[in-house]
């Protein structure tokens, strides 16, 4: 499945605006404990990702599309697709908070410094 540049980011199958910056954090979820001699042991339970999408500026209509998908919807988990190193990727995610700072409240409202995380299920 090839995603072109404009369709690189989707939530629940709906294309969202390409972010100004996109960060991926990869981490392992472990069950760790200490032995009687003080050595640590750990079992890897899962490998997960956290995606941070940042918009330096975003029109209200584009932000509303994201909010409609993540916040107004009563579902908790969402399919998310993106491109990493030229290859389509996907994950089932849930949203963190969606802070936004008003930039221009006249005409077509514009928001700035919008950054939110999508955490893998």
C-alpha positions in Angstrom: 0.0 0.0 0.0 1.7 3.2 -1.1 0.7 6.4 0.6 1.5 9.6 -1.2 2.8 12.7 0.6 -0.6 14.2 1.2 -2.1 11.0 2.5 0.8 10.2 4.8 -1.2 10.6 8.1 -4.6 9.1 8.7 -6.8 8.5 11.8 -9.6 6.0 11.5 -9.1 6.1 7.7 -9.5 9.9 7.5 -6.6 12.0 6.2 -5.3 14.6 8.6 -3.1 17.6 7.9 0.6 16.8 7.7 2.2 18.0 10.9 5.1 20.5 11.0 7.0 17.9 13.0 6.5 14.3 13.7 8.3 12.4 16.5 8.3 8.7 17.2 9.4 7.2 20.5 10.1 3.5 20.6 10.2 1.7 24.0 9.8 -1.7 25.6 7.3 -2.5 28.3 9.0 -4.9 30.8 8.2 -6.8 33.9 11.4 -6.1 35.9 12.5 -7.2 39.4 15.6 -7.6 41.6 17.0 -10.9 42.6 18.2 -11.6 46.2 21.8 -10.7 45.2 20.6 -7.4 43.7 20.9 -8.3 40.0 18.0 -7.1 37.9 16.0 -9.4 35.7 13.4 -8.3 33.1 11.0 -9.9 30.7 10.0 -7.9 27.7 6.2 -7.9 27.5 5.7 -5.7 24.4 7.4 -3.1 22.2 5.3 0.1 21.8 5.5 3.5 20.1 4.4 7.0 21.0 3.8 9.4 18.2 3.9 13.2 18.8 2.4 15.4 16.1 3.1 19.1 16.2 1.6 21.9 14.2 3.3 25.3 14.3 0.1 26.7 12.9 -3.1 25.0 11.9 -6.4 26.3 10.5 -9.5 25.7 12.7 -11.0 23.4 10.1 -8.0 21.1 10.1 -7.8 21.1 13.9 -11.5 20.4 14.2 -11.1 17.4 11.9 -8.5 16.0 14.4 -10.6 16.8 17.4 -13.7 15.3 15.9 -11.8 12.0 15.3 -10.1 11.9 18.7 -12.1 13.7 21.2 -15.7 14.1 20.0 -15.8 10.4 19.1 -16.7 8.0 21.9 -14.2 5.3 20.7 -11.0 5.1 22.7 -8.7 3.3 20.2 -8.1 4.4 16.7 -6.2 3.1 13.7 -3.3 5.5 12.7 -1.3 5.2 9.5 1.9 7.1 8.7 5.0 6.8 6.6 8.4 6.0 8.2 11.5 5.9 6.1 9.4 5.7 2.9 7.4 2.7 4.1 3.7 2.8 5.2 3.3 1.9 8.9 0.2 1.5 11.1 -0.6 1.3 14.8 -3.7 1.2 17.0 -3.5 4.3 19.2 -5.2 6.3 21.9 -4.9 10.1 22.3 -3.2 12.2 24.9 -4.4 15.8 25.6 -4.7 18.2 22.7 -3.5 21.6 23.8 -3.9 24.5 21.4 -3.0 28.2 21.6 -5.2 30.7 19.7 -3.2 32.7 17.1 -5.7 34.6 15.0 -9.4 34.7 16.0 -10.5 36.7 13.0 -11.8 35.2 9.7 -10.5 31.7 9.3 -9.4 31.0 12.9 -5.8 29.8 13.2 -4.2 28.0 16.1 -0.5 27.7 16.9 1.8 25.4 18.9 -0.6 22.5 18.7 1.1 19.3 19.8 -0.5 16.0 20.8 0.5 12.4 21.3 -0.9 9.2 20.0 0.1 6.2 22.2 0.2 2.7 20.9 -2.4 0.4 22.5 
